[in-house]
Amino acid sequence: MTVHRLAGHKTATGRTGGGRFANGNAGGPGRPRRATEREYLAAISDACPPDDWAAIVRKAVDDARTGDKFAREWLSRFLVGNPEGSAPSLHSIAVQAESGTDPVAEDAHLAKMLGGF
């Protein structure tokens, strides 16, 4: 049996034919309440006090130094964060170098002109 759904019409699941939440649908349970978050954070803190965490980090640093790529990736996410977007292509870097433009300097200049936004 084939069911045809029209975009914009609510289905039995509360979604439109395109998969989006239909008007009047709350969209699910949402994120946990602050009290629940605090309980989970307290449990994590109790299970892993700062001295234990420091030992874990020291082990990861040692492993990263000896070539463990997973330790390097884990540490880099904490130290420098995950990259946003994608890296520029070699072509775009070459074009910028040839034209004498510096996108980082341009972004800083634009931010200064906009008052830090």
C-alpha positions, -999 to +999 in steps of 0.1 A: +000+000+000+014+034-010+006+064+013+009+098-004+016+127+020+013+163+010+039+187+024+023+209+050-004+184+060-001+169+095+004+131+097-005+107+126+031+113+139+025+151+142+049+158+114+043+172+079+049+151+048+083+166+046+092+153+081+090+187+099+070+192+130+035+204+120+018+234+135+005+227+170+031+199+177+053+207+206+082+188+190+091+163+217+103+163+253+131+188+248+162+191+270+163+179+306+153+202+334+182+221+352+176+200+383+182+168+363+213+182+347+226+192+382+220+157+395+239+141+366+268+166+370+270+159+407+271+121+400+299+126+375+318+148+399+314+123+427+326+094+405+356+113+391+371+138+415+397+164+403+427+142+413+414+113+392+406+136+363+442+150+364+456+114+363+434+107+333+446+138+315+483+130+323+478+095+309+462+110+277+491+134+273+517+106+277+498+084+252+495+113+227+533+119+230+539+083+221+517+084+190+482+075+201+460+094+176+429+090+197+446+106+228+457+135+205+422+139+191+406+138+226+430+163+240+427+186+211+389+188+215+394+200+251+423+223+243+413+239+210+378+227+204+363+212+173+368+231+141+338+250+127+331+245+091+357+231+067+393+240+061+401+262+032+411+244+000+447+246-012+435+265-042+418+292-021+449+296+000+471+300-031+447+325-046+447+345-014+485+344-012+488+355-048+464+384-043+480+395-011+448+391+010+448+378+045+413+366+055+422+365+092+433+401+091+402+411+071+379+393+096+397+411+125+394+445+107+357+439+100+350+429+136+367+460+148+346+482+125+315+465+137+324+470+174+334+434+181+304+417+167 
